[in-house]
Amino acid sequence: MAIIPNQCFRHLRITLPRIPKLPSSSFSSLSCSLAQEDLEHTHPDSPNTNNPTSYFPKRGQTLELVCESLAFKGKGLCKVTDTGFVVMCDRALPGERFIGRVTRKKGNYAEVTKLKTITPPRDVVDAPCEYALYCGGCKTQNLSYEAQIRAKEEQVRDLVIHVGRFSQKELELHGIMKPIVPCDIQFHYRNKMEFSFGPNKWLPKELLLEGHNGSESYALGLHAPGFFDKILNVDKCLLQTGPANKVLEAIQDCWRDPQFCLSPYNVRSHLGFLKHLMLRTGRHVSTGLPEVMVNFVTSSYKPELLKPLVDKVASFPEVVSVVNNVNTSVGNTSVGEEEHTLYGKSSIAEILRGLTFQISANSFFQTNTHQAEVLYKLIEECAGIRGDGSEVVLDLFCGTGTIGLTLARSVRHVYGYEVVPQAITDACLNAKINDIQNATFVQGDLNKIDENFGNNFPKPDIVISDPNRPGMHMKLIKFLLNLKAPRIVYVSCNPATCARDLDYLCHGVTEQNIEGCYKLKSIQPVDMFPHTPHIECVCLLELC
Ligand SMILES: C[S@@+](CC[C@H](N)C(=O)[O-])C[C@H]1O[C@@H](n2cnc3c(N)ncnc32)[C@H](O)[C@@H]1O
């Protein structure tokens, strides 16, 4: 993710108080409270716009609560009896009655930790994963899938109304709000997982009370929720593909063997060798069979130490690539300063909308390939391309060019902009592999555009904008409002910033005397990540 200097948010800051503040007894305000937290989080300079409130539970106080619905970030939303005061609880599910302890004050609501369930949630199911209750990845695995997607759709509607300032009536009258598109495949859908090594297994309190002891053994797994230094050991992850799980199990079976002298990296002492294990699954372009890349991230380059693990994983026919990213920094990222190929190829392939994409260890690619097909089809439909090869597409936040390239076949030219230089290199490579000559990819920071932005491409007929969580910068909003392209397809992974940007584009920015000039035609939530709180949306805007 790009590091964004604080001053870039000056323009956004003054507009944030416009998010309506509703009485705490209103449910809509609850998810808005959390959305506000997210908007402030993404814009660190923003002022504190918290509402004073007469009732506030004390920190440490215990309360009996009922979870009413799921709010932004998948937190359970509850109200204190009699006062209607809002509290949020991680992992509380709709219908669940429980005892919670207040842990912190947050604007006009408080956060609680669940101590004990009194009545189980509605729509509860048995979570198939043994780690579901502790691992930070799947927060809602024990909620039926129908209830999960219902909750996601409600959140989007709530944010579009209360942050985006679109009325329920206009959403309904014009059929703007579309029903969420579910994901047909609810497990094993992730093509990429990153596990971390650590010196001690982390165990949740419940297991420690049962007498389990984790502190004595090394861990390979996922970070315990909220901890950068604690690893929940995981032998299998139900979100990743079957072949990737086979590889994970094989590594778990042998990496602690003392004869291999392999040590996990300790993020506190900065000693140790093995940092992360990244597993990516693609497909062979002709056979369609799965291809796995194994990426060992280590603190130094010692291929002889990795050899036993490399030999073990290379024995799987699906493993076609083993690479080693060497990251000598004390930071905890998986991108190395050097990359060495230890077995097979340095990249794997994937097919999306009939195009082939080369995926190297650190290149960005949609993590749910199956649902990316669905998402890209929706984007293409929204783009409403005539197909006569006359139109120009501007692909903002283009990553490795996947959206633009899937549209390139039916337009005159695609111009893609992206901040990460490696992604631009990959986008150009992807264009070449697919013999696409009418696409130009440019590296640049869309938070820092000036009046010259737009001089190097003709006026687009269609703008695709797919920003990451912070959404679009005010400079880009202003640019788009001046550009007046006939259509904007806004793809978003954060419904809160999406609702804010839709408001700017359609209703303008009053404080800056900027008028909106777009009409929201449709907003389509898409579930890309079952069992997690993440929500993707595809929105179509047309010039008024
Ligand atoms: C959600 S991804 C979308 C990628 C691509 N459209 C796709 O579907 O694969 C957002 C992209 O925006 C890029 N990005 C983030 N901040 C940016 C900025 N300030 N300027 C340009 N690109 C940025 C990220 O590197 C990332 O590739």
The ligand as a MOL file (V3000), in Angstrom:
LIG
                    3D

  0  0  0     0  0            999 V3000
M  V30 BEGIN CTAB
M  V30 COUNTS 27 29 0 0 0
M  V30 BEGIN ATOM
M  V30 1 C -7.8970 -2.6200 -5.0140 0
M  V30 2 S -6.3880 -2.6200 -5.9110 0 CHG=1
M  V30 3 C -7.0010 -2.7110 -7.5390 0
M  V30 4 C -6.0750 -3.3500 -8.5270 0
M  V30 5 C -6.6660 -3.6870 -9.8870 0
M  V30 6 N -7.6230 -2.7390 -10.3560 0
M  V30 7 C -7.2240 -5.0830 -9.9090 0
M  V30 8 O -8.4330 -5.2770 -10.0120 0
M  V30 9 O -6.4400 -6.0360 -9.8190 0 CHG=-1
M  V30 10 C -5.9050 -0.9360 -5.7190 0
M  V30 11 C -4.6480 -0.5600 -6.4250 0
M  V30 12 O -4.4190 0.8330 -6.2100 0
M  V30 13 C -3.0360 1.0560 -6.0750 0
M  V30 14 N -2.8640 2.3490 -5.3840 0
M  V30 15 C -2.9970 2.6010 -4.0660 0
M  V30 16 N -2.7890 3.8920 -3.8130 0
M  V30 17 C -2.5240 4.4790 -4.9940 0
M  V30 18 C -2.2150 5.8100 -5.3750 0
M  V30 19 N -2.1440 6.7770 -4.4700 0
M  V30 20 N -1.9920 6.0760 -6.6650 0
M  V30 21 C -2.0780 5.0930 -7.5930 0
M  V30 22 N -2.3490 3.8050 -7.2870 0
M  V30 23 C -2.5730 3.5020 -6.0110 0
M  V30 24 C -2.5530 -0.1580 -5.3070 0
M  V30 25 O -1.1730 -0.3640 -5.4760 0
M  V30 26 C -3.3980 -1.2690 -5.9270 0
M  V30 27 O -2.7580 -1.8610 -7.0160 0
M  V30 END ATOM
M  V30 BEGIN BOND
M  V30 1 1 1 2
M  V30 2 1 2 3
M  V30 3 1 2 10
M  V30 4 1 3 4
M  V30 5 1 4 5
M  V30 6 1 5 6
M  V30 7 1 5 7
M  V30 8 2 7 8
M  V30 9 1 7 9
M  V30 10 1 10 11
M  V30 11 1 11 12
M  V30 12 1 11 26
M  V30 13 1 12 13
M  V30 14 1 13 14
M  V30 15 1 13 24
M  V30 16 1 14 15
M  V30 17 1 14 23
M  V30 18 2 15 16
M  V30 19 1 16 17
M  V30 20 1 17 18
M  V30 21 2 17 23
M  V30 22 1 18 19
M  V30 23 2 18 20
M  V30 24 1 20 21
M  V30 25 2 21 22
M  V30 26 1 22 23
M  V30 27 1 24 25
M  V30 28 1 24 26
M  V30 29 1 26 27
M  V30 END BOND
M  V30 END CTAB
M  END
